């Protein structure tokens, strides 16, 4: 039943399961890496403002994380069908995969991606190289994002 509800809600809001929103300049990725490597927090507002301009709304629940070992996150899904929410993934160093329902998407450096949080999804990294990424959320607005 929840699959039918998800499909209906996604169609109503013209909301894809996954999408690459575009590229960010390598300078933004460098600033994200600097948050971890040298604890330089001076550019946080600049990073968020740049992503807001691409997404065309304010992002929230912003975090920057780094992993040094392979991992698989738990499967997640948001069942609040009254509020269309998207998760943002921006790899600034390394590579990862985003499993969305039965599909797998490669997350590459400097590519701003989102997932429809009504979909079952998890983050996977099989590499032993460090992975650094910015994670955030935004509220989907079909008038802005459903073009």
N, C-alpha and C positions, 0 to 999 in steps of 0.2 A: 504493500500500500504506500509506503513512504516514497518509493521510486516514482509512482504515479503522481503523488503530490509534488515531488521535486520537479518532475517534468512539466507539470501544469504551471507551477510557480515560475520556473525558468522561462517558459514560453510567454507567460503573462508579462514578465519584466524584460523580455528580449535579452536574456542573460546567458552568455555561453558558459560552458564548463571550465574552459581554460583559454587564455589568450596572452600573447606577447603584445604588450602595449607599445613597446619601442625600445630604443637604445638610450642609455644614459652616457654622457661623456666619461671617458676613462678618468678624468679629474674627480668626478663624483665618487667613483669606485675607490680611488686612491684615498679620498677623504674618509670613506667608510672604513677602509683598512687602517687608517691612522687612528681612528677611534679605538681600535683594539691594540695596535702595535705600540703606539706612543701615548695613548690616553689623551689625544688631542680632541677636546670637545668643542673647540671654537667654531667648527663648521657645521654643527648639528642643524641649526636653523637653515643654513644654506642648502644642505642635503634635503631636508624635509620640504623646503619651498620648491626645490627643483622637481621633486617627485610629485608634489601637489600640482605643479603646472602641467605635468604629463597626464596625470589622472583627472585633472580638471575638477578637483574637490580636495577637501582636507583629509589626510590620512591620520590614523590614530593607532594606539597600541604599538608604537614603533619600538623595535629593539634591534640591536646588532649582536649577532652571536658568531662564535667561531668554534669549530670542531677539529680535532687533530686525529681522530680515529674514525673508521667506518661506522655507520649507524643506520638504523631504521626507526623513524618516529612511530608512535602509535597512530592508528587510523583515526581520523577526525571527521566530524560532520556536524553542521549546525542545522538543527531541526526547527528553528524559529522562522517559519515561512512568511511571517508578517514583515520581516526586516531583511531585505536582500543585502548580504554582506559578502565582500570579496577579501581574500587573503592575498597580500602582495609578497613576492619573493624577488629579491635582487641580489644575485651572487656578485660579490666584488673580488673574490679570490677562490679559485678552485672550480669544481663542477659538482652538480648533484642532479638527482632525478626527482620529479614530482609524479607520484602515482595518483591518478584521478580516475576513480571507478576502475575500469579495466584498461585504461590507457596509461602510457608512460611518456613523460615529457622531459627532455633534457633541459636543465637550467644552466645556462652559460653566462659567463661574466659579462656584465654591462647590459644584460637584457632584463627589462622590467616586465615581469609576468604576474598574472593574477589567476586565482582559482575561485570558482563559485563555491562558497563554503557550504552550500546545500549538497554538494557532491562529497562522497567519501574520498578522502585524500590522505596521503602521508608523504613525508620527505625522506629520501634515501640517499646516502652517500656511501659508495663502495670504495672510494679512494683512500689511500693512507696519507695523501697530501692534505695540508690544511684547507678547510673550507670556511670562508667568511661570507656572511650574507646579512642583509637587512630584511627584516620581516615586519609587516604592518597590516593594517586593514583599512578598508574604506567602504562606505555605504553606496551601493549601486543605485544610480538614478537613470531610469530608462530614457529620460529626455536628453540626458547628457551622454551616457555611455552606450545606449542601445541603438546608436546610429548605424 
